[in-house]
Amino acid sequence: MAASYKRLWKLLIDKDMKKEDLRKAAGITTTAMAKLGRNENINTEVLLKICKALHCDISDIMEIVEED
């Protein structure tokens, strides 16, 4: 099983935000953003900062999917 952040990217599109806008609003590093883009494991603190910045729940930005 793996994490997928497709929901996050769709939410950014819906809110007319760029990745850089999110990075600044959430106060996260460029490294964390790169990991999100590669669907890599992210510290829970980073996910919580994103949820706080976007006023959403964690299920709104990620989902668990089966690996191929």
All heavy atoms as a GROMACS GRO file, in nm:
protein
  537
    1MET      N    1   0.084  -0.118   0.000
    1MET     CA    2   0.000   0.000   0.000
    1MET      C    3   0.088   0.124   0.000
    1MET      O    4   0.198   0.122   0.054
    1MET     CB    5  -0.091   0.000   0.122
    1MET     CG    6  -0.182  -0.120   0.132
    1MET     SD    7  -0.306  -0.096   0.258
    1MET     CE    8  -0.446  -0.083   0.152
    2ALA      N    9   0.036   0.228  -0.059
    2ALA     CA   10   0.113   0.351  -0.069
    2ALA      C   11   0.019   0.472  -0.058
    2ALA      O   12  -0.101   0.461  -0.080
    2ALA     CB   13   0.187   0.355  -0.202
    3ALA      N   14   0.078   0.584  -0.025
    3ALA     CA   15   0.002   0.709  -0.016
    3ALA      C   16  -0.004   0.774  -0.155
    3ALA      O   17   0.092   0.770  -0.230
    3ALA     CB   18   0.068   0.804   0.082
    4SER      N   19  -0.118   0.832  -0.184
    4SER     CA   20  -0.135   0.909  -0.307
    4SER      C   21  -0.184   1.048  -0.269
    4SER      O   22  -0.276   1.063  -0.188
    4SER     CB   23  -0.237   0.841  -0.398
    4SER     OG   24  -0.269   0.926  -0.507
    5TYR      N   25  -0.123   1.149  -0.327
    5TYR     CA   26  -0.159   1.288  -0.297
    5TYR      C   27  -0.234   1.354  -0.412
    5TYR      O   28  -0.240   1.476  -0.422
    5TYR     CB   29  -0.034   1.368  -0.261
    5TYR     CG   30   0.036   1.310  -0.140
    5TYR    CD1   31   0.152   1.235  -0.154
    5TYR    CD2   32  -0.016   1.326  -0.013
    5TYR    CE1   33   0.215   1.178  -0.044
    5TYR    CE2   34   0.045   1.270   0.098
    5TYR     CZ   35   0.161   1.197   0.081
    5TYR     OH   36   0.222   1.140   0.190
    6LYS      N   37  -0.297   1.273  -0.499
    6LYS     CA   38  -0.374   1.328  -0.610
    6LYS      C   39  -0.485   1.420  -0.562
    6LYS      O   40  -0.515   1.520  -0.626
    6LYS     CB   41  -0.434   1.215  -0.694
    6LYS     CG   42  -0.334   1.140  -0.778
    6LYS     CD   43  -0.401   1.031  -0.860
    6LYS     CE   44  -0.298   0.955  -0.938
    6LYS     NZ   45  -0.360   0.846  -1.016
    7ARG      N   46  -0.544   1.387  -0.448
    7ARG     CA   47  -0.650   1.471  -0.393
    7ARG      C   48  -0.597   1.610  -0.358
    7ARG      O   49  -0.668   1.710  -0.374
    7ARG     CB   50  -0.710   1.407  -0.270
    7ARG     CG   51  -0.790   1.283  -0.301
    7ARG     CD   52  -0.850   1.222  -0.177
    7ARG     NE   53  -0.928   1.104  -0.210
    7ARG     CZ   54  -0.995   1.033  -0.121
    7ARG    NH1   55  -0.993   1.067   0.007
    7ARG    NH2   56  -1.063   0.927  -0.159
    8LEU      N   57  -0.473   1.616  -0.311
    8LEU     CA   58  -0.413   1.746  -0.279
    8LEU      C   59  -0.399   1.831  -0.404
    8LEU      O   60  -0.434   1.949  -0.405
    8LEU     CB   61  -0.276   1.727  -0.213
    8LEU     CG   62  -0.193   1.853  -0.192
    8LEU    CD1   63  -0.266   1.953  -0.103
    8LEU    CD2   64  -0.056   1.818  -0.135
    9TRP      N   65  -0.350   1.771  -0.512
    9TRP     CA   66  -0.328   1.847  -0.636
    9TRP      C   67  -0.462   1.893  -0.693
    9TRP      O   68  -0.473   2.005  -0.744
    9TRP     CB   69  -0.249   1.765  -0.737
    9TRP     CG   70  -0.125   1.705  -0.679
    9TRP    CD1   71  -0.083   1.575  -0.689
    9TRP    CD2   72  -0.025   1.770  -0.599
    9TRP    NE1   73   0.034   1.557  -0.621
    9TRP    CE2   74   0.072   1.674  -0.564
    9TRP    CE3   75  -0.009   1.900  -0.550
    9TRP    CZ2   76   0.183   1.703  -0.485
    9TRP    CZ3   77   0.102   1.929  -0.471
    9TRP    CH2   78   0.196   1.832  -0.440
   10LYS      N   79  -0.567   1.811  -0.683
   10LYS     CA   80  -0.698   1.852  -0.730
   10LYS      C   81  -0.752   1.967  -0.645
   10LYS      O   82  -0.809   2.063  -0.698
   10LYS     CB   83  -0.796   1.735  -0.728
   10LYS     CG   84  -0.934   1.776  -0.776
   10LYS     CD   85  -1.024   1.663  -0.804
   10LYS     CE   86  -1.160   1.703  -0.854
   10LYS     NZ   87  -1.204   1.837  -0.845
   11LEU      N   88  -0.731   1.958  -0.514
   11LEU     CA   89  -0.776   2.064  -0.424
   11LEU      C   90  -0.706   2.196  -0.456
   11LEU      O   91  -0.769   2.302  -0.454
   11LEU     CB   92  -0.752   2.023  -0.279
   11LEU     CG   93  -0.807   2.114  -0.171
   11LEU    CD1   94  -0.958   2.129  -0.182
   11LEU    CD2   95  -0.770   2.060  -0.033
   12LEU      N   96  -0.578   2.190  -0.487
   12LEU     CA   97  -0.505   2.313  -0.524
   12LEU      C   98  -0.564   2.374  -0.650
   12LEU      O   99  -0.578   2.496  -0.659
   12LEU     CB  100  -0.356   2.283  -0.543
   12LEU     CG  101  -0.275   2.254  -0.418
   12LEU    CD1  102  -0.128   2.235  -0.455
   12LEU    CD2  103  -0.288   2.364  -0.315
   13ILE      N  104  -0.597   2.288  -0.747
   13ILE     CA  105  -0.658   2.338  -0.871
   13ILE      C  106  -0.792   2.404  -0.839
   13ILE      O  107  -0.821   2.514  -0.887
   13ILE     CB  108  -0.675   2.224  -0.973
   13ILE    CG1  109  -0.538   2.179  -1.026
   13ILE    CG2  110  -0.766   2.267  -1.089
   13ILE    CD1  111  -0.541   2.049  -1.104
   14ASP      N  112  -0.873   2.338  -0.757
   14ASP     CA  113  -1.004   2.393  -0.720
   14ASP      C  114  -0.992   2.527  -0.648
   14ASP      O  115  -1.078   2.614  -0.663
   14ASP     CB  116  -1.081   2.294  -0.632
   14ASP     CG  117  -1.121   2.167  -0.706
   14ASP    OD1  118  -1.115   2.166  -0.832
   14ASP    OD2  119  -1.156   2.068  -0.638
   15LYS      N  120  -0.886   2.543  -0.569
   15LYS     CA  121  -0.865   2.668  -0.494
   15LYS      C  122  -0.781   2.769  -0.573
   15LYS      O  123  -0.748   2.875  -0.522
   15LYS     CB  124  -0.798   2.638  -0.360
   15LYS     CG  125  -0.888   2.564  -0.263
   15LYS     CD  126  -0.818   2.545  -0.130
   15LYS     CE  127  -0.909   2.481  -0.029
   15LYS     NZ  128  -0.990   2.577   0.044
   16ASP      N  129  -0.746   2.734  -0.698
   16ASP     CA  130  -0.666   2.820  -0.784
   16ASP      C  131  -0.534   2.858  -0.716
   16ASP      O  132  -0.495   2.975  -0.714
   16ASP     CB  133  -0.744   2.945  -0.824
   16ASP     CG  134  -0.682   3.016  -0.943
   16ASP    OD1  135  -0.614   2.948  -1.024
   16ASP    OD2  136  -0.697   3.139  -0.954
   17MET      N  137  -0.469   2.757  -0.658
   17MET     CA  138  -0.340   2.777  -0.591
   17MET      C  139  -0.231   2.702  -0.664
   17MET      O  140  -0.255   2.597  -0.722
   17MET     CB  141  -0.345   2.724  -0.446
   17MET     CG  142  -0.424   2.805  -0.350
   17MET     SD  143  -0.421   2.732  -0.183
   17MET     CE  144  -0.257   2.778  -0.128
   18LYS      N  145  -0.111   2.757  -0.658
   18LYS     CA  146   0.007   2.690  -0.711
   18LYS      C  147   0.077   2.617  -0.596
   18LYS      O  148   0.054   2.647  -0.479
   18LYS     CB  149   0.101   2.791  -0.774
   18LYS     CG  150   0.040   2.861  -0.893
   18LYS     CD  151   0.136   2.962  -0.949
   18LYS     CE  152   0.069   3.033  -1.067
   18LYS     NZ  153   0.149   3.142  -1.118
   19LYS      N  154   0.164   2.525  -0.631
   19LYS     CA  155   0.238   2.451  -0.529
   19LYS      C  156   0.320   2.546  -0.442
   19LYS      O  157   0.329   2.528  -0.321
   19LYS     CB  158   0.331   2.347  -0.594
   19LYS     CG  159   0.256   2.230  -0.655
   19LYS     CD  160   0.354   2.132  -0.716
   19LYS     CE  161   0.281   2.015  -0.780
   19LYS     NZ  162   0.375   1.917  -0.838
   20GLU      N  163   0.376   2.648  -0.502
   20GLU     CA  164   0.456   2.745  -0.426
   20GLU      C  165   0.368   2.823  -0.328
   20GLU      O  166   0.411   2.853  -0.217
   20GLU     CB  167   0.528   2.840  -0.522
   20GLU     CG  168   0.618   2.940  -0.452
   20GLU     CD  169   0.737   2.878  -0.379
   20GLU    OE1  170   0.769   2.759  -0.401
   20GLU    OE2  171   0.799   2.948  -0.297
   21ASP      N  172   0.244   2.854  -0.369
   21ASP     CA  173   0.151   2.922  -0.279
   21ASP      C  174   0.124   2.835  -0.156
   21ASP      O  175   0.122   2.885  -0.044
   21ASP     CB  176   0.018   2.951  -0.350
   21ASP     CG  177   0.034   3.045  -0.469
   21ASP    OD1  178   0.128   3.126  -0.470
   21ASP    OD2  179  -0.050   3.036  -0.561
   22LEU      N  180   0.102   2.706  -0.180
   22LEU     CA  181   0.078   2.613  -0.069
   22LEU      C  182   0.200   2.603   0.020
   22LEU      O  183   0.188   2.606   0.142
   22LEU     CB  184   0.040   2.475  -0.122
   22LEU     CG  185   0.030   2.366  -0.016
   22LEU    CD1  186  -0.079   2.397   0.084
   22LEU    CD2  187   0.011   2.230  -0.080
   23ARG      N  188   0.316   2.592  -0.041
   23ARG     CA  189   0.440   2.579   0.036
   23ARG      C  190   0.456   2.696   0.132
   23ARG      O  191   0.486   2.678   0.250
   23ARG     CB  192   0.561   2.568  -0.057
   23ARG     CG  193   0.689   2.528   0.017
   23ARG     CD  194   0.810   2.535  -0.073
   23ARG     NE  195   0.846   2.670  -0.107
   23ARG     CZ  196   0.905   2.757  -0.023
   23ARG    NH1  197   0.932   2.722   0.100
   23ARG    NH2  198   0.936   2.878  -0.063
   24LYS      N  199   0.433   2.816   0.083
   24LYS     CA  200   0.447   2.935   0.167
   24LYS      C  201   0.337   2.942   0.273
   24LYS      O  202   0.364   2.974   0.389
   24LYS     CB  203   0.444   3.061   0.080
   24LYS     CG  204   0.569   3.077  -0.003
   24LYS     CD  205   0.561   3.200  -0.092
   24LYS     CE  206   0.686   3.214  -0.177
   24LYS     NZ  207   0.677   3.328  -0.269
   25ALA      N  208   0.212   2.912   0.235
   25ALA     CA  209   0.100   2.921   0.328
   25ALA      C  210   0.113   2.820   0.441
   25ALA      O  211   0.080   2.849   0.556
   25ALA     CB  212  -0.032   2.899   0.254
   26ALA      N  213   0.165   2.700   0.409
   26ALA     CA  214   0.177   2.594   0.509
   26ALA      C  215   0.310   2.602   0.584
   26ALA      O  216   0.326   2.538   0.687
   26ALA     CB  217   0.162   2.458   0.442
   27GLY      N  218   0.406   2.675   0.530
   27GLY     CA  219   0.536   2.686   0.595
   27GLY      C  220   0.616   2.556   0.588
   27GLY      O  221   0.680   2.517   0.685
   28ILE      N  222   0.610   2.490   0.472
   28ILE     CA  223   0.684   2.365   0.455
   28ILE      C  224   0.799   2.385   0.358
   28ILE      O  225   0.802   2.483   0.283
   28ILE     CB  226   0.592   2.250   0.409
   28ILE    CG1  227   0.525   2.282   0.276
   28ILE    CG2  228   0.487   2.220   0.516
   28ILE    CD1  229   0.441   2.169   0.221
   29THR      N  230   0.891   2.292   0.358
   29THR     CA  231   1.012   2.306   0.278
   29THR      C  232   0.990   2.261   0.134
   29THR      O  233   0.894   2.190   0.102
   29THR     CB  234   1.126   2.220   0.337
   29THR    OG1  235   1.089   2.082   0.327
   29THR    CG2  236   1.155   2.258   0.481
   30THR      N  237   1.081   2.302   0.048
   30THR     CA  238   1.076   2.257  -0.092
   30THR      C  239   1.100   2.106  -0.100
   30THR      O  240   1.046   2.040  -0.187
   30THR     CB  241   1.180   2.332  -0.178
   30THR    OG1  242   1.309   2.318  -0.118
   30THR    CG2  243   1.147   2.479  -0.188
   31THR      N  244   1.178   2.054  -0.007
   31THR     CA  245   1.202   1.909  -0.003
   31THR      C  246   1.072   1.834   0.025
   31THR      O  247   1.043   1.732  -0.039
   31THR     CB  248   1.306   1.874   0.105
   31THR    OG1  249   1.427   1.946   0.077
   31THR    CG2  250   1.334   1.726   0.110
   32ALA      N  251   0.994   1.884   0.119
   32ALA     CA  252   0.864   1.822   0.150
   32ALA      C  253   0.772   1.826   0.028
   32ALA      O  254   0.704   1.728  -0.002
   32ALA     CB  255   0.800   1.890   0.269
   33MET      N  256   0.771   1.938  -0.043
   33MET     CA  257   0.688   1.949  -0.163
   33MET      C  258   0.733   1.850  -0.269
   33MET      O  259   0.650   1.789  -0.336
   33MET     CB  260   0.693   2.092  -0.220
   33MET     CG  261   0.614   2.193  -0.141
   33MET     SD  262   0.438   2.157  -0.126
   33MET     CE  263   0.384   2.168  -0.295
   34ALA      N  264   0.863   1.834  -0.283
   34ALA     CA  265   0.916   1.738  -0.381
   34ALA      C  266   0.873   1.596  -0.345
   34ALA      O  267   0.836   1.517  -0.432
   34ALA     CB  268   1.067   1.749  -0.389
   35LYS      N  269   0.878   1.562  -0.216
   35LYS     CA  270   0.836   1.429  -0.172
   35LYS      C  271   0.687   1.407  -0.200
   35LYS      O  272   0.646   1.299  -0.241
   35LYS     CB  273   0.863   1.410  -0.023
   35LYS     CG  274   1.009   1.388   0.009
   35LYS     CD  275   1.028   1.361   0.156
   35LYS     CE  276   1.172   1.328   0.187
   35LYS     NZ  277   1.189   1.291   0.329
   36LEU      N  278   0.606   1.510  -0.179
   36LEU     CA  279   0.464   1.500  -0.209
   36LEU      C  280   0.444   1.472  -0.358
   36LEU      O  281   0.360   1.390  -0.396
   36LEU     CB  282   0.392   1.629  -0.171
   36LEU     CG  283   0.370   1.652  -0.022
   36LEU    CD1  284   0.331   1.798   0.003
   36LEU    CD2  285   0.265   1.558   0.033
   37GLY      N  286   0.520   1.539  -0.441
   37GLY     CA  287   0.510   1.521  -0.585
   37GLY      C  288   0.547   1.382  -0.631
   37GLY      O  289   0.499   1.335  -0.735
   38ARG      N  290   0.631   1.315  -0.552
   38ARG     CA  291   0.673   1.178  -0.586
   38ARG      C  292   0.596   1.073  -0.507
   38ARG      O  293   0.631   0.956  -0.510
   38ARG     CB  294   0.823   1.162  -0.561
   38ARG     CG  295   0.910   1.248  -0.651
   38ARG     CD  296   1.057   1.214  -0.637
   38ARG     NE  297   1.108   1.233  -0.502
   38ARG     CZ  298   1.170   1.342  -0.456
   38ARG    NH1  299   1.189   1.444  -0.536
   38ARG    NH2  300   1.212   1.349  -0.332
   39ASN      N  301   0.491   1.116  -0.435
   39ASN     CA  302   0.411   1.027  -0.351
   39ASN      C  303   0.495   0.950  -0.250
   39ASN      O  304   0.468   0.833  -0.220
   39ASN     CB  305   0.327   0.930  -0.436
   39ASN     CG  306   0.212   0.997  -0.505
   39ASN    OD1  307   0.154   1.092  -0.454
   39ASN    ND2  308   0.180   0.950  -0.623
   40GLU      N  309   0.596   1.015  -0.196
   40GLU     CA  310   0.682   0.953  -0.096
   40GLU      C  311   0.624   0.977   0.043
   40GLU      O  312   0.534   1.059   0.062
   40GLU     CB  313   0.824   1.011  -0.104
   40GLU     CG  314   0.896   0.972  -0.231
   40GLU     CD  315   1.038   1.025  -0.236
   40GLU    OE1  316   1.084   1.088  -0.138
   40GLU    OE2  317   1.104   1.006  -0.339
   41ASN      N  318   0.677   0.906   0.141
   41ASN     CA  319   0.633   0.922   0.280
   41ASN      C  320   0.666   1.062   0.329
   41ASN      O  321   0.775   1.114   0.305
   41ASN     CB  322   0.699   0.819   0.370
   41ASN     CG  323   0.649   0.680   0.345
   41ASN    OD1  324   0.537   0.661   0.299
   41ASN    ND2  325   0.731   0.582   0.375
   42ILE      N  326   0.570   1.121   0.399
   42ILE     CA  327   0.582   1.256   0.452
   42ILE      C  328   0.554   1.252   0.601
   42ILE      O  329   0.466   1.180   0.647
   42ILE     CB  330   0.479   1.350   0.383
   42ILE    CG1  331   0.511   1.367   0.236
   42ILE    CG2  332   0.472   1.486   0.449
   42ILE    CD1  333   0.636   1.445   0.208
   43ASN      N  334   0.626   1.334   0.675
   43ASN     CA  335   0.604   1.347   0.818
   43ASN      C  336   0.461   1.395   0.844
   43ASN      O  337   0.409   1.481   0.773
   43ASN     CB  338   0.706   1.450   0.871
   43ASN     CG  339   0.706   1.462   1.020
   43ASN    OD1  340   0.601   1.466   1.083
   43ASN    ND2  341   0.825   1.468   1.076
   44THR      N  342   0.398   1.341   0.946
   44THR     CA  343   0.261   1.379   0.981
   44THR      C  344   0.250   1.528   1.009
   44THR      O  345   0.149   1.592   0.976
   44THR     CB  346   0.213   1.300   1.104
   44THR    OG1  347   0.236   1.162   1.081
   44THR    CG2  348   0.067   1.324   1.132
   45GLU      N  349   0.353   1.588   1.066
   45GLU     CA  350   0.353   1.731   1.094
   45GLU      C  351   0.333   1.812   0.966
   45GLU      O  352   0.260   1.911   0.965
   45GLU     CB  353   0.484   1.771   1.162
   45GLU     CG  354   0.488   1.916   1.203
   45GLU     CD  355   0.619   1.953   1.273
   45GLU    OE1  356   0.690   1.863   1.321
   45GLU    OE2  357   0.649   2.073   1.278
   46VAL      N  358   0.395   1.770   0.858
   46VAL     CA  359   0.381   1.839   0.729
   46VAL      C  360   0.237   1.828   0.681
   46VAL      O  361   0.178   1.927   0.636
   46VAL     CB  362   0.479   1.780   0.624
   46VAL    CG1  363   0.450   1.836   0.486
   46VAL    CG2  364   0.622   1.808   0.665
   47LEU      N  365   0.180   1.709   0.692
   47LEU     CA  366   0.041   1.690   0.648
   47LEU      C  367  -0.055   1.777   0.729
   47LEU      O  368  -0.148   1.837   0.673
   47LEU     CB  369   0.001   1.543   0.661
   47LEU     CG  370   0.078   1.446   0.571
   47LEU    CD1  371   0.040   1.303   0.603
   47LEU    CD2  372   0.054   1.477   0.424
   48LEU      N  373  -0.030   1.787   0.859
   48LEU     CA  374  -0.115   1.871   0.944
   48LEU      C  375  -0.102   2.019   0.908
   48LEU      O  376  -0.201   2.093   0.910
   48LEU     CB  377  -0.082   1.848   1.091
   48LEU     CG  378  -0.116   1.709   1.144
   48LEU    CD1  379  -0.068   1.694   1.288
   48LEU    CD2  380  -0.264   1.681   1.133
   49LYS      N  381   0.018   2.064   0.875
   49LYS     CA  382   0.038   2.204   0.833
   49LYS      C  383  -0.040   2.232   0.705
   49LYS      O  384  -0.099   2.339   0.690
   49LYS     CB  385   0.187   2.232   0.810
   49LYS     CG  386   0.267   2.246   0.937
   49LYS     CD  387   0.412   2.274   0.904
   49LYS     CE  388   0.497   2.291   1.028
   49LYS     NZ  389   0.638   2.321   0.994
   50ILE      N  390  -0.038   2.136   0.612
   50ILE     CA  391  -0.112   2.153   0.486
   50ILE      C  392  -0.261   2.161   0.514
   50ILE      O  393  -0.331   2.248   0.461
   50ILE     CB  394  -0.078   2.039   0.388
   50ILE    CG1  395   0.066   2.051   0.341
   50ILE    CG2  396  -0.174   2.040   0.269
   50ILE    CD1  397   0.117   1.932   0.262
   51CYS      N  398  -0.311   2.070   0.598
   51CYS     CA  399  -0.454   2.071   0.632
   51CYS      C  400  -0.494   2.203   0.697
   51CYS      O  401  -0.600   2.258   0.666
   51CYS     CB  402  -0.487   1.954   0.724
   51CYS     SG  403  -0.483   1.794   0.643
   52LYS      N  404  -0.411   2.253   0.785
   52LYS     CA  405  -0.440   2.380   0.852
   52LYS      C  406  -0.443   2.495   0.751
   52LYS      O  407  -0.532   2.579   0.754
   52LYS     CB  408  -0.336   2.407   0.960
   52LYS     CG  409  -0.365   2.530   1.043
   52LYS     CD  410  -0.265   2.546   1.156
   52LYS     CE  411  -0.296   2.671   1.236
   52LYS     NZ  412  -0.199   2.693   1.343
   53ALA      N  413  -0.347   2.496   0.660
   53ALA     CA  414  -0.340   2.604   0.561
   53ALA      C  415  -0.458   2.600   0.464
   53ALA      O  416  -0.507   2.705   0.420
   53ALA     CB  417  -0.208   2.595   0.483
   54LEU      N  418  -0.505   2.480   0.431
   54LEU     CA  419  -0.615   2.465   0.335
   54LEU      C  420  -0.751   2.451   0.402
   54LEU      O  421  -0.852   2.440   0.333
   54LEU     CB  422  -0.589   2.343   0.246
   54LEU     CG  423  -0.467   2.350   0.155
   54LEU    CD1  424  -0.450   2.220   0.078
   54LEU    CD2  425  -0.476   2.467   0.059
   55HIS      N  426  -0.753   2.450   0.536
   55HIS     CA  427  -0.878   2.435   0.612
   55HIS      C  428  -0.953   2.310   0.567
   55HIS      O  429  -1.069   2.316   0.526
   55HIS     CB  430  -0.966   2.559   0.598
   55HIS     CG  431  -0.896   2.686   0.629
   55HIS    ND1  432  -0.863   2.721   0.759
   55HIS    CD2  433  -0.851   2.785   0.549
   55HIS    CE1  434  -0.800   2.838   0.755
   55HIS    NE2  435  -0.791   2.878   0.630
   56CYS      N  436  -0.882   2.197   0.572
   56CYS     CA  437  -0.942   2.072   0.528
   56CYS      C  438  -0.900   1.957   0.618
   56CYS      O  439  -0.820   1.975   0.710
   56CYS     CB  440  -0.903   2.043   0.383
   56CYS     SG  441  -0.727   2.007   0.360
   57ASP      N  442  -0.952   1.840   0.591
   57ASP     CA  443  -0.920   1.719   0.665
   57ASP      C  444  -0.814   1.641   0.588
   57ASP      O  445  -0.800   1.658   0.467
   57ASP     CB  446  -1.048   1.634   0.680
   57ASP     CG  447  -1.028   1.519   0.775
   57ASP    OD1  448  -1.005   1.543   0.895
   57ASP    OD2  449  -1.035   1.404   0.729
   58ILE      N  450  -0.744   1.553   0.657
   58ILE     CA  451  -0.636   1.478   0.593
   58ILE      C  452  -0.688   1.392   0.478
   58ILE      O  453  -0.620   1.373   0.378
   58ILE     CB  454  -0.556   1.396   0.696
   58ILE    CG1  455  -0.423   1.355   0.637
   58ILE    CG2  456  -0.635   1.277   0.745
   58ILE    CD1  457  -0.319   1.320   0.739
   59SER      N  458  -0.812   1.343   0.489
   59SER     CA  459  -0.868   1.261   0.382
   59SER      C  460  -0.898   1.344   0.256
   59SER      O  461  -0.918   1.288   0.149
   59SER     CB  462  -0.995   1.190   0.428
   59SER     OG  463  -1.094   1.284   0.462
   60ASP      N  464  -0.897   1.476   0.269
   60ASP     CA  465  -0.917   1.564   0.154
   60ASP      C  466  -0.790   1.581   0.071
   60ASP      O  467  -0.796   1.627  -0.044
   60ASP     CB  468  -0.963   1.703   0.198
   60ASP     CG  469  -1.099   1.700   0.266
   60ASP    OD1  470  -1.183   1.616   0.228
   60ASP    OD2  471  -1.120   1.782   0.358
   61ILE      N  472  -0.674   1.544   0.128
   61ILE     CA  473  -0.549   1.566   0.057
   61ILE      C  474  -0.473   1.438   0.023
   61ILE      O  475  -0.380   1.441  -0.056
   61ILE     CB  476  -0.454   1.660   0.134
   61ILE    CG1  477  -0.410   1.600   0.267
   61ILE    CG2  478  -0.518   1.797   0.152
   61ILE    CD1  479  -0.300   1.677   0.336
   62MET      N  480  -0.513   1.326   0.083
   62MET     CA  481  -0.441   1.202   0.053
   62MET      C  482  -0.532   1.081   0.063
   62MET      O  483  -0.640   1.089   0.122
   62MET     CB  484  -0.321   1.183   0.144
   62MET     CG  485  -0.354   1.152   0.289
   62MET     SD  486  -0.211   1.114   0.390
   62MET     CE  487  -0.164   0.955   0.327
   63GLU      N  488  -0.488   0.973   0.003
   63GLU     CA  489  -0.559   0.845   0.015
   63GLU      C  490  -0.455   0.733   0.008
   63GLU      O  491  -0.344   0.753  -0.040
   63GLU     CB  492  -0.664   0.828  -0.095
   63GLU     CG  493  -0.606   0.820  -0.234
   63GLU     CD  494  -0.714   0.810  -0.342
   63GLU    OE1  495  -0.821   0.755  -0.314
   63GLU    OE2  496  -0.687   0.855  -0.453
   64ILE      N  497  -0.494   0.618   0.059
   64ILE     CA  498  -0.409   0.501   0.056
   64ILE      C  499  -0.453   0.416  -0.063
   64ILE      O  500  -0.571   0.385  -0.077
   64ILE     CB  501  -0.417   0.419   0.186
   64ILE    CG1  502  -0.385   0.507   0.306
   64ILE    CG2  503  -0.328   0.296   0.180
   64ILE    CD1  504  -0.246   0.567   0.305
   65VAL      N  505  -0.357   0.378  -0.148
   65VAL     CA  506  -0.389   0.299  -0.268
   65VAL      C  507  -0.304   0.173  -0.270
   65VAL      O  508  -0.198   0.167  -0.208
   65VAL     CB  509  -0.364   0.382  -0.396
   65VAL    CG1  510  -0.459   0.500  -0.404
   65VAL    CG2  511  -0.221   0.430  -0.405
   66GLU      N  512  -0.352   0.073  -0.342
   66GLU     CA  513  -0.278  -0.050  -0.361
   66GLU      C  514  -0.163  -0.024  -0.458
   66GLU      O  515  -0.181   0.045  -0.558
   66GLU     CB  516  -0.368  -0.160  -0.417
   66GLU     CG  517  -0.475  -0.208  -0.323
   66GLU     CD  518  -0.419  -0.291  -0.209
   66GLU    OE1  519  -0.316  -0.358  -0.227
   66GLU    OE2  520  -0.480  -0.286  -0.100
   67GLU      N  521  -0.047  -0.080  -0.428
   67GLU     CA  522   0.066  -0.068  -0.519
   67GLU      C  523   0.055  -0.174  -0.626
   67GLU      O  524   0.007  -0.284  -0.602
   67GLU     CB  525   0.198  -0.084  -0.443
   67GLU     CG  526   0.228   0.031  -0.352
   67GLU     CD  527   0.362   0.015  -0.284
   67GLU    OE1  528   0.368  -0.062  -0.188
   67GLU    OE2  529   0.458   0.079  -0.330
   68ASP      N  530   0.102  -0.140  -0.745
   68ASP     CA  531   0.100  -0.237  -0.857
   68ASP      C  532   0.211  -0.337  -0.845
   68ASP      O  533   0.315  -0.315  -0.798
   68ASP     CB  534   0.111  -0.163  -0.992
   68ASP     CG  535  -0.012  -0.078  -1.016
   68ASP    OD1  536  -0.119  -0.111  -0.962
   68ASP    OD2  537   0.000   0.019  -1.092
   0.00000   0.00000   0.00000
